[in-house]
Structures are given as structure tokens and as C-alpha cells.
Amino acid sequence: MKQQKPLTKEQYLKKFSRAVRWRLPPQESEEAIADYRELIFQEEREESRLVEELGTPVQAAHLLTDVKAYHRWLAVFAVLAFGLFLQARWAWTAWHYLFIGLRAWWYPVLVMAVGLPLSLYWFRRHGQKNGPLSWKLVLPLASILVFALVWLAFMWYVMDTQTLATLTTPENFTIYYEPWQLVSLRTLIMYSGVVCAAIALAGLVLAKCRDRRWLALYTLCLTVGAMLGFAIFILHAMDFTSGVSKATQAYIFIRILPVGAVGLIGTGVALC
């Protein structure tokens, strides 16, 4: 059996830093990293005996962990991650098993109503800002905002009464064929919902391990995911063969634009 290559001091400290930042509060994790940096880089310390003397990086981090506090964090993370999974699943399938007295298209918004205040409360209480705001955060936030505006503009065009009336005429819309605009809108929502959930999950991890302002990535993607989920449920509920209501466009946008506004406020709070 091939023997595992021993960790270098730099590799050990890097893995220990990741583990301890995930398990400990920000200030405690930085203090632990500073202490272990001194231990690891002592001149008499041999790299080949790092694991033997200090344990594996995860074991070392575990010894410093407040188990109750760590379990509380895991519970919060599980709730937030499960909400993202639901949003992604609903965007992809527009199918649900929940029966809580709401129309299906409100379920993604309900996930946002839980995830937004819970995440802001947790990270503003237990998180920490580190240095100036990074362009690595600003760039994805700006990209997601641009995407959201482009998607809303495209949906506004497709959901226009005159456009829908033209697209759903018997010549253009049958049980075997749908206009490319409707197909493209559904496909865009499906894939974007899954991508937003994945980016939001990455934002949660980065908010815990780097800087709590990365939570803005989670809150913005959570908001866009809620809007996408609302829209895909509406689209799947519509019967285009029986005519198009003049109120369809107004019904959708009057409801999802306030959702977007609340999410933008939450994103701003996460950045503060």
C-alpha cells in the first residue's frame, strides 16, 4: 500500500486554517491560526513529524472547537443550504410536495423569507469583516445584478399581452411545438435557478471562512432564485391554449419586483 506523503509546514497550516475558520468564531480562529503558525514553524519542528506531534489539521481544529457553538452553526447552515436546494429543485422541475395553504409560486419566496433574516442575524452577530471590500466580491455581485435585469427585461417582453397573443395563436402554439421565446424563457429560468443556488452556497461558505460580507452573494442569489422560482411556477400553471389574460404581465411583476427590492435591501445590509 502506497504511503501518504507527509504534509509540509505550509500545507499543514493551510489545511488547519480552513478547518478552524469553519469551526470557530472569526476572532478565535485567527488567534488559533497565529498560535499554530508559531508552533509549526519552530526551527526544531520536523515536517515529517507534524501529524504525529500535533495530529491531523482537522483533529487539531476539533480539539479547539466549542461543540455546542459549532453544532448551532451547522444547524443554521443546514437550514440555509436546504432552502437553496429547494429553490434549485423548484426552478428545475416546477414541482412540489408542500401543502401549506399557499399557491405553489410563493414557495420560493417563503424560502427567502426564512433564509434572509436568519442569515443576516447569524452573520452580523457571529461574523467579522476583514479589511476593505474586495473586488472579488463586487464583480460577481455586479454580474448577478446585470443578469437579473436582462432576465426581467426578456420576461417582460415575453409576458406582454400582445407578444403572448401572437406567440400562442393556433399557428404558432400546439401541443407539439412552442415558440422559441417561451422555451428559452423556461430554459433560462431552469438553469439559472440551479446556478444561483450553487453560487449562494459558495457565498455562505466564504462568509464563514473569509469575510461576513460575502453573505451579500448569498442574499442576492437567494433573492434572484426566489424570483426565478416564482416565475417558473407561474409559467407552468398557465394554459396558453385557452387564451391569454391581459393581467398576466402585471400579476407577475407587481409581485416579484417587491421581492427583489427586499432582497436588495438585505444585500446592502450584508455589505455593511
C-alpha positions as CSV (number, residue, x, y, z in Angstrom):
1,M,0.0,0.0,0.0
2,K,1.4,3.4,-1.0
3,Q,2.4,5.5,2.0
4,Q,0.9,9.0,2.1
5,K,3.4,11.8,1.6
6,P,3.9,13.9,4.8
7,L,2.5,17.4,4.8
8,T,4.8,20.4,4.6
9,K,4.5,23.1,7.2
10,E,2.8,25.4,4.7
11,Q,0.3,22.7,3.7
12,Y,-0.4,21.8,7.3
13,L,-1.1,25.4,8.3
14,K,-3.3,26.0,5.2
15,K,-5.5,22.9,5.9
16,F,-5.6,23.8,9.6
17,S,-6.7,27.4,8.8
18,R,-9.6,26.1,6.6
19,A,-10.8,23.7,9.3
20,V,-10.5,26.2,12.2
21,R,-12.2,29.0,10.3
22,W,-15.2,26.7,9.5
23,R,-15.5,25.6,13.2
24,L,-14.6,28.6,15.3
25,P,-15.8,32.2,15.5
26,P,-13.7,34.6,13.4
27,Q,-11.6,36.2,16.2
28,E,-10.9,32.8,17.9
29,S,-10.0,31.2,14.6
30,E,-7.4,33.9,13.8
31,E,-5.9,33.6,17.2
32,A,-5.7,29.8,16.8
33,I,-4.0,30.2,13.4
34,A,-1.5,32.6,14.8
35,D,-0.7,30.2,17.7
36,Y,-0.3,27.2,15.4
37,R,1.9,29.2,13.0
38,E,4.3,29.7,15.8
39,L,4.2,26.0,16.8
40,I,4.5,24.7,13.2
41,F,7.4,27.0,12.1
42,Q,9.6,26.4,15.2
43,E,13.1,25.7,13.9
44,E,13.3,22.4,15.8
45,R,9.9,21.2,14.4
46,E,10.4,18.4,11.8
47,E,7.9,18.3,8.9
48,S,7.8,14.6,8.9
49,R,6.5,14.5,12.5
50,L,3.9,17.3,12.2
51,V,0.9,14.9,12.2
52,E,2.5,12.7,14.9
53,E,3.0,15.6,17.3
54,L,0.0,17.9,16.5
55,G,-2.5,15.5,15.0
56,T,-4.0,16.0,11.6
57,P,-5.2,19.5,10.8
58,V,-8.8,18.5,11.3
59,Q,-8.0,16.8,14.6
60,A,-6.2,19.9,15.8
61,A,-9.1,22.1,14.8
62,H,-11.5,19.7,16.5
63,L,-9.6,20.0,19.8
64,L,-10.2,23.8,19.8
65,T,-13.9,23.5,18.9
66,D,-16.7,24.5,21.2
67,V,-19.0,21.7,20.2
68,K,-22.3,23.3,21.1
69,A,-21.5,26.5,19.2
70,Y,-20.3,24.5,16.3
71,H,-23.5,22.4,16.2
72,R,-25.5,25.6,16.3
73,W,-23.6,26.9,13.2
74,L,-24.2,23.5,11.5
75,A,-27.9,23.7,12.2
76,V,-28.1,27.2,10.7
77,F,-26.0,26.2,7.7
78,A,-28.2,23.1,7.1
79,V,-31.4,25.2,7.1
80,L,-30.0,27.7,4.7
81,A,-28.5,25.1,2.4
82,F,-31.7,23.1,2.4
83,G,-33.6,26.2,1.3
84,L,-31.2,26.7,-1.6
85,F,-31.7,23.0,-2.6
86,L,-35.5,23.6,-2.6
87,Q,-35.2,26.7,-4.7
88,A,-32.9,24.9,-7.2
89,R,-35.2,21.9,-7.4
90,W,-38.3,24.1,-7.9
91,A,-36.6,26.1,-10.6
92,W,-35.6,23.0,-12.4
93,T,-38.8,21.0,-12.1
94,A,-41.6,23.5,-11.1
95,W,-42.9,20.6,-9.0
96,H,-43.6,20.5,-5.2
97,Y,-44.9,18.3,-2.4
98,L,-45.7,21.0,0.1
99,F,-49.2,21.8,1.1
100,I,-49.2,24.8,3.5
101,G,-52.1,26.9,2.3
102,L,-50.1,28.9,-0.3
103,R,-50.1,28.8,-4.0
104,A,-47.0,27.0,-5.3
105,W,-45.4,30.1,-6.7
106,W,-45.0,31.5,-3.3
107,Y,-42.9,28.6,-2.0
108,P,-39.5,30.0,-3.3
109,V,-40.4,33.4,-1.7
110,L,-41.1,31.6,1.6
111,V,-37.6,30.1,1.5
112,M,-36.3,33.6,1.0
113,A,-38.4,34.9,3.9
114,V,-36.7,32.4,6.2
115,G,-33.2,32.5,4.8
116,L,-32.7,36.2,4.5
117,P,-33.4,37.2,8.2
118,L,-31.8,34.1,9.6
119,S,-28.5,34.6,7.6
120,L,-28.3,38.3,8.4
121,Y,-28.9,37.7,12.1
122,W,-26.3,35.0,12.3
123,F,-23.5,36.6,10.4
124,R,-24.0,40.1,11.8
125,R,-23.8,38.6,15.3
126,H,-21.1,36.0,14.7
127,G,-19.3,37.1,11.6
128,Q,-16.5,39.5,11.1
129,K,-15.3,41.9,8.4
130,N,-11.7,41.6,7.3
131,G,-10.2,44.7,5.5
132,P,-11.6,46.7,2.7
133,L,-14.3,45.3,0.4
134,S,-12.8,43.1,-2.2
135,W,-13.3,43.4,-6.0
136,K,-13.6,39.6,-6.0
137,L,-17.0,40.1,-4.3
138,V,-18.0,43.2,-6.2
139,L,-17.5,41.6,-9.6
140,P,-19.9,38.6,-9.1
141,L,-22.5,40.9,-7.4
142,A,-22.5,43.2,-10.3
143,S,-22.7,40.3,-12.8
144,I,-25.7,38.8,-11.0
145,L,-27.4,42.2,-11.0
146,V,-26.9,42.6,-14.7
147,F,-28.2,39.0,-15.4
148,A,-31.3,39.7,-13.2
149,L,-32.1,42.9,-15.2
150,V,-31.6,41.1,-18.6
151,W,-33.8,38.3,-17.5
152,L,-36.5,40.6,-16.2
153,A,-36.4,42.6,-19.5
154,F,-36.8,39.3,-21.5
155,M,-39.6,38.1,-19.3
156,W,-41.4,41.5,-19.6
157,Y,-41.2,41.2,-23.4
158,V,-42.4,37.6,-23.5
159,M,-45.2,38.2,-20.9
160,D,-46.5,41.3,-22.8
161,T,-50.2,40.7,-23.8
162,Q,-49.6,41.4,-27.5
163,T,-46.5,39.3,-27.6
164,L,-48.2,36.3,-25.9
165,A,-51.3,36.7,-28.1
166,T,-49.0,36.4,-31.1
167,L,-46.9,33.5,-29.8
168,T,-49.9,31.4,-28.7
169,T,-52.0,31.6,-31.8
170,P,-53.0,28.1,-33.2
171,E,-50.5,28.6,-36.0
172,N,-47.6,29.2,-33.5
173,F,-48.5,27.1,-30.5
174,T,-49.5,23.5,-30.4
175,I,-49.1,20.5,-28.1
176,Y,-46.1,19.5,-30.2
177,Y,-44.5,22.9,-30.7
178,E,-43.9,26.0,-28.6
179,P,-42.4,29.3,-29.8
180,W,-38.7,29.6,-29.1
181,Q,-39.3,32.6,-26.8
182,L,-41.3,30.6,-24.3
183,V,-38.9,27.6,-24.5
184,S,-35.9,29.9,-24.0
185,L,-37.5,31.7,-21.0
186,R,-38.3,28.4,-19.3
187,T,-34.8,27.0,-20.0
188,L,-33.1,30.2,-18.8
189,I,-35.0,30.0,-15.5
190,M,-34.3,26.3,-15.0
191,Y,-30.5,26.6,-15.4
192,S,-30.2,30.0,-13.7
193,G,-32.1,28.8,-10.7
194,V,-29.6,25.9,-10.2
195,V,-26.6,28.2,-10.8
196,C,-27.9,30.8,-8.4
197,A,-28.3,28.2,-5.7
198,A,-24.7,27.0,-6.2
199,I,-23.3,30.5,-6.1
200,A,-25.4,31.3,-3.0
201,L,-24.0,28.2,-1.2
202,A,-20.4,29.3,-2.1
203,G,-21.3,32.7,-0.6
204,L,-22.3,31.1,2.7
205,V,-19.1,29.2,2.9
206,L,-16.9,32.2,2.1
207,A,-18.9,34.4,4.6
208,K,-18.0,31.9,7.3
209,C,-14.4,31.2,6.3
210,R,-13.2,34.6,5.0
211,D,-15.4,37.7,5.5
212,R,-19.0,38.0,6.5
213,R,-19.6,40.5,3.7
214,W,-19.6,37.5,1.3
215,L,-23.0,36.9,2.7
216,A,-24.2,39.5,0.1
217,L,-23.5,36.9,-2.6
218,Y,-25.9,34.5,-0.8
219,T,-28.6,37.1,-0.2
220,L,-28.5,38.4,-3.8
221,C,-28.6,34.9,-5.3
222,L,-31.3,33.8,-2.8
223,T,-33.4,36.8,-4.0
224,V,-32.9,36.1,-7.7
225,G,-33.6,32.4,-7.0
226,A,-36.9,33.3,-5.3
227,M,-37.9,35.5,-8.3
228,L,-37.0,32.8,-10.8
229,G,-38.9,30.1,-8.8
230,F,-42.0,32.4,-8.6
231,A,-41.8,32.9,-12.4
232,I,-41.4,29.2,-13.4
233,F,-44.3,28.1,-11.2
234,I,-46.5,30.8,-12.9
235,L,-45.3,29.7,-16.4
236,H,-46.1,26.0,-15.7
237,A,-49.5,26.9,-14.3
238,M,-50.5,28.9,-17.4
239,D,-52.7,27.3,-20.1
240,F,-51.6,29.0,-23.3
241,T,-54.1,27.1,-25.4
242,S,-57.1,28.7,-23.6
243,G,-56.2,32.3,-24.2
244,V,-54.0,34.8,-22.5
245,S,-55.1,37.1,-19.7
246,K,-54.3,40.8,-20.0
247,A,-53.3,40.8,-16.4
248,T,-50.6,38.2,-16.6
249,Q,-47.7,40.5,-17.0
250,A,-48.9,42.9,-14.3
251,Y,-49.7,40.0,-11.9
252,I,-46.1,38.6,-12.1
253,F,-44.2,41.9,-11.9
254,I,-46.3,43.5,-9.2
255,R,-45.4,40.6,-7.0
256,I,-41.8,39.8,-7.9
257,L,-40.4,43.3,-8.0
258,P,-41.1,44.0,-4.3
259,V,-39.4,40.6,-3.6
260,G,-36.4,41.9,-5.5
261,A,-36.4,45.2,-3.6
262,V,-36.4,43.5,-0.2
263,G,-33.5,41.3,-1.4
264,L,-31.5,44.3,-2.5
265,I,-32.0,45.9,0.9
266,G,-30.9,42.7,2.5
267,T,-27.8,42.6,0.3
268,G,-27.0,46.1,1.3
269,V,-27.3,45.2,5.0
270,A,-25.0,42.2,4.4
271,L,-22.3,44.5,2.9
272,C,-22.4,46.9,5.8
